[in-house]
């Protein structure tokens, strides 16, 4: 592997004290999808940093604390020092994946409690990795900001919990605050059951969220076309972003549905797109217009990187990996800001709402719109009726004429 990456200088890497590690690191980086140029830079920085380790020998395990210190390189610029730290974090992930990293042991009570709670959530409750991360962030935040520095969790009071919830309410909307409260409830209930905190602290009021309390925000279709036209399509990223926003605007796809698309989702012969709806756990087959098929073919020619990954949309930066639904949201935010249009206050879902409103104004029935959007009930689709102000004006009843009676201005 090192010979292919460094045809001329591979000897400097293979003959170094950590040649075995660098060879394995190169293979791991390749499997993770790192491009050739950043891969070479990671290997260069890893060789330089590992050379500063005196005690470690090739084939032995690495202590995380010593490894972190090795990648703190003095005498370089601030940007170069940051790049060394990035390589150090990637190399630590490589060692952890191969079982050769000895992690730092945190002996403080808060860290031990977090480790026990994480193990409980993973092994007893069986939460996913994403849920474990969300719970862990809330717990770490509560232990650092919710409990005063001169006290411990065993002396926590309801006032401490209420103050923390009020603090988080200033940083999150009500929908996000619901998740924070749920995480906090579960943690405090666990602590009370195991004697780490007083009982009853988990009784926390959650913010109320009402279905349909606000109408969906839909972009005017002319604004949608101007947004798409603002993407010049000069490089692969432009073609990828334009294709993503085109599918969201003309087919009403959610960000999660865009991220789940694969190469075999397109049936070129039938001209259809197979969409796996993560929200409703159903499959939707949409007919593709000729313009969309031509756009997808062009995207494959100049927009998609040469990768063996089966996903339709990939990251542009190394490592090359599938684009997640957060990345799709970032694509919309980036293009909305770069377009120079007044699109403040709208999210990527505004394209989905615009798609529904466009069909509604063309006379398409609500049931058909719901089928295209993948809604299970008409109630979800009818939410879009509330934003069609022009249509609502046509069904308004005329106000009876006001007549004046003799003797004053009373009606």
Number of C-alpha atoms within 10 A of each C-alpha: 14 21 13 8 15 13 10 9 11 15 13 13 21 16 10 15 17 18 19 14 22 24 16 16 22 19 14 16 22 16 11 13 17 19 14 13 10 14 20 17 14 23 21 15 20 22 19 16 21 19 14 14 16 7 8 17 11 13 11 11 15 21 15 20 12 14 21 15 14 19 25 15 17 9 8 11 10 9 8 14 15 15 16 24 19 15 20 24 16 16 23 21 14 18 19 16 11 12 11 17 19 16 12 10 10 10 8 8 11 16 14 13 14 16 13 12 20 18 14 14 18 15 10 9 9 12 15 11 10 9 14 16 13 14 23 19 13 19 24 14 14 20 17 12 14 20 20 13 9 5 9 14 19 14 12 17 15 14 11 18 21 15 14 18 21 12 13 19 16 10 11 12 11 16 13 13 20 18 16 22 21 16 19 23 19 15 23 22 19 17 20 16 12 11 11 17 20 19 17 13 21 21 14 15 12 16 15 10 10 8 9 11 7 9 12 18 17 23 22 15 15 8 14 22 13 12 21 19 12 16 17 10 18 10 10 17 21 17 22 26 21 25 21 20 24 19 18 24 26 18 18 23 24 23 23 19 18 23 22 20 20 18 12 12 17 21 15 12 6 9 14 17 19 16 20 21 19 12 11 10 9 12 12 16 14 14 15 18 12 10 8 16 17 10 16 20 12 15 23 17 13 17 24 19 18 10 11 7 15 13 18 21 27 22 16 16 12 15 18 19 17 19 19 18 16 11 16 22 16 15 19 22 17 12 19 22 13 12 16 10 13 10 16 9 7 15 17 20 21 21 28 25 23 24 25 25 22 19 14 18 12 8 9 13 11 18 14 14 21 18 14 17 21 22 17 12 11 14 12 14 20 14 15 20 16 13 16 14 9 9 13 11 9 8 8 8 7 6 6 6 6 7 8 10 9 7 6 7 8 8 8
